[in-house]
Amino acid sequence: MVSVEENDKGINVTLRLVDTETTQILANTDVYDEDKNDKNINWLMYGLALKMKQQFPMMQGEVIHVSGKGFHVNAGANHGLSIGMKLLVFRK
């Protein structure tokens, strides 16, 4: 969910990522600036994307075992993973 608040002092853009199955807020970040010109809006969006990337880092690994509704990957806590985390997996 994105909300944009603009007033005479500046612009604030808030991005909230919500798990639609549990309604748990997974991330909530925002950016603000007093300069509302188009070039600066693009810079704000870059900053918002960077903040989100920091909260959801990309990692690379391989699925090494599949069982039932779960799977195991060849990465662990040293990659920022923990048991029960939800992952987005891409197939080559």
C-alpha positions as CSV (number, residue, x, y, z in Angstrom):
1,M,0.0,0.0,0.0
2,V,1.4,3.4,-0.9
3,S,0.2,6.7,0.5
4,V,1.3,10.1,-0.7
5,E,0.8,13.2,1.5
6,E,1.6,16.6,0.0
7,N,1.2,19.9,1.7
8,D,2.8,23.4,1.4
9,K,5.9,22.2,3.3
10,G,6.7,19.2,1.2
11,I,5.8,15.6,0.1
12,N,5.9,12.4,2.1
13,V,5.6,9.0,0.4
14,T,4.9,6.0,2.6
15,L,5.2,2.4,1.5
16,R,3.7,-0.4,3.6
17,L,4.0,-4.1,2.6
18,V,1.3,-6.3,4.1
19,D,1.0,-10.1,4.1
20,T,-2.5,-10.6,2.7
21,E,-2.9,-14.0,4.4
22,T,-2.1,-12.8,7.9
23,T,-2.5,-9.0,7.6
24,Q,0.9,-8.7,9.3
25,I,2.8,-5.6,8.3
26,L,6.1,-6.9,6.8
27,A,7.6,-3.5,6.1
28,N,6.8,0.2,6.6
29,T,9.1,2.9,5.2
30,D,8.8,6.4,4.0
31,V,10.7,9.2,2.3
32,Y,10.2,13.0,2.6
33,D,11.5,16.1,1.0
34,E,10.5,19.7,0.8
35,D,11.3,19.9,-3.0
36,K,8.3,18.6,-5.0
37,N,9.6,19.0,-8.6
38,D,9.5,16.0,-10.9
39,K,13.2,15.3,-10.8
40,N,13.2,15.1,-7.0
41,I,10.1,12.9,-7.0
42,N,12.2,10.4,-9.1
43,W,15.0,10.6,-6.5
44,L,12.5,10.0,-3.7
45,M,11.2,6.9,-5.4
46,Y,14.8,5.7,-5.8
47,G,15.3,6.2,-2.0
48,L,12.1,4.4,-1.2
49,A,13.1,1.4,-3.4
50,L,16.5,1.4,-1.7
51,K,15.0,1.4,1.8
52,M,12.7,-1.5,0.8
53,K,15.7,-3.4,-0.7
54,Q,17.5,-3.1,2.6
55,Q,14.5,-4.7,4.4
56,F,14.2,-7.5,1.9
57,P,17.7,-8.3,0.6
58,M,18.2,-10.6,-2.3
59,M,20.1,-13.8,-1.6
60,Q,21.1,-16.6,-3.9
61,G,21.0,-20.3,-3.1
62,E,19.6,-23.6,-4.3
63,V,16.7,-25.7,-3.2
64,I,18.3,-28.9,-2.0
65,H,15.3,-30.9,-0.6
66,V,11.5,-30.7,-1.0
67,S,9.1,-32.4,1.4
68,G,5.4,-31.9,1.8
69,K,4.7,-28.2,1.9
70,G,8.3,-27.2,2.7
71,F,11.8,-27.2,1.3
72,H,15.4,-26.7,2.4
73,V,17.9,-24.4,0.8
74,N,21.7,-24.4,1.0
75,A,21.7,-21.1,2.9
76,G,21.1,-20.3,6.5
77,A,21.4,-17.7,9.3
78,N,24.6,-16.4,7.8
79,H,22.6,-15.3,4.8
80,G,19.9,-13.7,7.0
81,L,17.5,-16.7,6.8
82,S,15.6,-18.3,9.6
83,I,13.2,-21.3,9.9
84,G,9.7,-20.4,8.8
85,M,10.6,-17.4,6.6
86,K,8.7,-17.0,3.4
87,L,10.8,-16.8,0.3
88,L,10.2,-16.0,-3.3
89,V,11.9,-18.6,-5.4
90,F,12.9,-18.4,-9.0
91,R,13.6,-21.3,-11.3
92,K,16.4,-21.1,-13.8
